[in-house]
């Protein structure tokens, strides 16, 4: 069967984007061109690959099966073609990263600008989301996650600060009205501003001092989906609506300004920083190799104390 590779790419683009218009914007191919390519592919295969409605496009069961096997294969083709980059004076191409919002906010700003300046022929695309995804199936070259959420059989490179803390704070006016907790368990009597993962889980607030570990189930009037809406929690805390539990680095400007007052600081839990991870069983695209090398080379100066690579 003589299948056009461009038609396969069109199907993957539409399936990932969930629509022809969004896929057209991302791929640079017209929506009508993508529609014709998918229709041609379905005709050759003799099976419908996409459910089409006026509002959305979703893969059929056959389409999901094809996408699951096809996306990694196309990524391998791109990686194989990228070998040519090794013969260039400067690496070129697109590097796509999947990262949590906290990393996009707290880690990447110190890395992205100098990296782009060092590699002007590389285009960097960052997808910020909290869902745990298969980076290859999602069309990404690499991801950044914390250790407990790393996929198996991946190469992991430390990126960002190697030690972070979760902080607890609220507006001074809130504490003046409701009192200042002296032990984490007292938080059950306070308005906690909390977040929910895309999976539906509301993570417990964890505290640690000496050998004592305490977990608190937050409860309050405001809960947001962890990700882009976290800044709403920060604003609500500053406005006096309750207590917030978030990365210390995220809250640091407001702690320094006095807009937020820290509490329970001896209990703030430390944890290891994030890792850049990517598959070890495939050819490494030149843009990814350049990024990995850049992260390793600049780790000590950008984020002191970075540890070595592991897999």
N, C-alpha and C positions, 0 to 999 in steps of 0.2 A: 504494500500500500504506500503510495507516494504522497506523504503528508507534508505540506509546506510548514517549515519551522515558524514562519511569521504568523500563520494561523494559530499554531499552538501558543505562541506568545500572546496573541490577542485574547485567546480564551483565558489564559492565566491572569492577564491584566484586568479583564472584566470581572472574573470571579472574585479576585482579591478586592477590587474597588466596590463591588456590589452594584454596579451600574455602568452603562456605556459612556455617559457624559463624564463621570468622575475618572473612568479609565482613560478617556480621551485626553483629559487635562493632565493626567499623570504621565501618559506615554507619548503625547505629541502627535498621536494619530487621530483622525476624525472619528466621531462616534459612528457615522455611517460606514466608514471603512472597517471599524472593529466589528460592527454588526454583520457586515458581509463576510468577514473572515470567519466569525463563529458559525454563521449559517453554512458556509462552505465546509467547515470542519465537521459539523453535525451531519451533513449530507454524505460526506465520505465515510464517516464512521457508522452511519445508519442508526444513530441514537441521539435523543435530545440531551444536551449537556447543561442547559440553563433554563430555569423557570423564569419567564418574562411577564411582568405585570406593568401597569402604567406607573407604579411607584417604586418598584424594586426589581432587582435581578438576583437570583440565587441559584447555586448549582443543584442539579438533580442528583439522585444517588449515584448515577453513572458519572456525572460531572465531578462530584466530590471525590470519587475513587480515582478519576484521572488526575485531578488537581493534586491529590496527596502524593501520587507517584511522579507526576510530571514536574512539579515545581522544583524539587531537589535536582532532577536531571537537567533542567534548563540552567539552574545555577551552576552545575558542573560544566556545562557547555561554555557558559560565560567565563568561568574560571580558567578553562583550558585555553580559550581565545586570549585571555588576559596575559598568558605567558609572553605574548609579543611585547607587553609593557616592559619586560625585563631588558629589552634591547633599546629602550628609550633613555634619553639623558635624564628625564624626570618622569616619575610615575604619573599616570593620568587615568581618569575614569571616575566612576561614582562609588562612594562608600556609603552604605545605608546601615544605620545603627538603630537598634530597638532598646530603649532605656526607660526606667521609671522617671516620673516627673521630678522626684527629689534629686536624681543624678543630673537631669537637664538643668536644674536650678543651682545646685551646689557644687557639682564636680566639673561639668563640661565648660563653663565659662572661662576657667583658667587654662583650658587646653585648646579649645576650638580656634580662637583667633591666631595664636602662634602656629598652630598646625596648618591652617589655611595659608598663612603667609609663607610658610616653608615649602608648601606644595601647591602652587597656584594652578596646576592643571587638574587637581582633584576636586570633585564636587561632593560635598558632604550633605547627606540627608538624614535627619534625626526624627524618629518616630517615638514620641513619649507616651507611654501607657503603662498601666499597672498589671495587666493580664500576663500570666506566664505563658509565653508563646514558643513554638518551634521556630527559631530564627530563620532557618532555611525555607521552611514552608511559608513563612510570612514574607519571603522575598528580601530578607535582610542578610547582610554579610556577617554581622556579629551583634551581640547584645551586651548589656551591662546589667548585672544583678548582684544581689548580696549572696553570700556563700550558701545559705540554706535554700536558695531558690535556683542554684545553678543546675543545668542539665548534665546528665552523665555523659562520659566520653567526649568532653569538651576540654579544650585548652583554656586555662584561666590565667589572666595577667592582672595583677593588682593595678587599680586605677583610682586616683583620688586619695583622700586622707585615709590612713590605715587604721585610725581609731575615731569613732564618732560617739556622740551621746544623744539620748533623747532628753529633752528638757520639759519642765512643767511650769506653767506661768499663767497669770491672769492680770487684768488691769488692777492697779492699786485700789481703785474705787470698789471693785467687786469684793476684794478681800476685806475692805473696811466694812462692807455691809454683811458679809457672810462668815468672816473669820478666816484665819490662815491655817491650813492643815499642817499638823506636825508629824503625821504618819500617813503613808499611802492609803491605809484602810479608811482614813477619814474622808477620802475622796468620794465615797459612796453617798455622802451627805451633801455633795456639791453638784452644781450644773457642769457637766463635762461636755466639751465640744469635741465630737468624735467623727471618725471616718469609717467608711465601709469599702472593702475591696470589691472589685467587679464580680468576684465569686459569690458575694453576699455576706461574707464574713466580716464581722466587726472585731478587729484585733483587740486583745486585752492590753491594758497599759502595764508594762513590766517595770519593776523597781528592784534594786539590789543594793545591799549594804552588808559588808563583811560576808558572812555565809548565809544571810537571810534573803530569800527571793520572794517577792510579793507580786501577785497579779491582781489587777482591779478591772472589773467589767464596767466600762464607762457608761453613764446614763445621763441624758439631758435632753433639752428641747431641739438641739440642732445636730444633725448628722449629714455628712456629705459623702459623695463617692470620692474615694482617695484618688488623687490625680490633679486635674486642673482646678478643681473647686476648693482645694486646701486653703488657698489664700482667703476664701470667704471665712474659714474658721479663724484665721489670724485676725481679720478685720473684726469679727464678732468678739474675739477675746479682748482686743484693744477697746472696743466699745463697752466692755463690761458685762457681756452676756454669759461668761463662764470661764472655765479653766481649760487650757489647751495643752496637749501633749504632742510634741513635734521635735524634729531635729533641732539640736541646739544652734547649729549654724544658720538655720532658717529663721530662728527667732532672735538671733544675736543682735541685729540692728535695733529691734524694739526693746530688748533687754537693756542695751546700752543707753538708749534714749530715755528710759524710764516709763515708756508707754506700757510695758509689761513688767511685772514683778515676779522674779523667780521664787519658787518654793520647793521644799524637799530636795534641795540640791545634793545632799550627801547620798541620796537614793538614786540619783540619775544613773541609768545603766549605760555602760560602755559596750560597744560591739565593733567588730572588724568592718573596715570600709568595703566598698564594692569591688567587683572584678569585671574586666572586659573578657568575654568568652566567645569562642568561635570553634567550629568543627576542626578536628585534627585529621580527619580522613578525607580531605579534599585539597585540591590545589589552592593555595592562598592567593586571592586577587592582589594585584600590586597596590591598589589604594589601601587595602586592609593591612598588608605587610608594612607599608609606610606608616600607618597609624600605630600599629603595634610597636614598631621600632621607635617612633616618636614618643609614645607613652613611656616606654622603658627608659629611654635616654633622658627624658625630662622629669622623671618621677622624683628624684631626690631634691631637685631645685624647686619644683612646683608644689609637691606634697611630701615633705621630709618623712623618712621612716618607712617608705614603701618596701615591701618584701619581694622575694623573687618569684619568678613564674612557676606554676605547678600545673599538672594535668591530672 
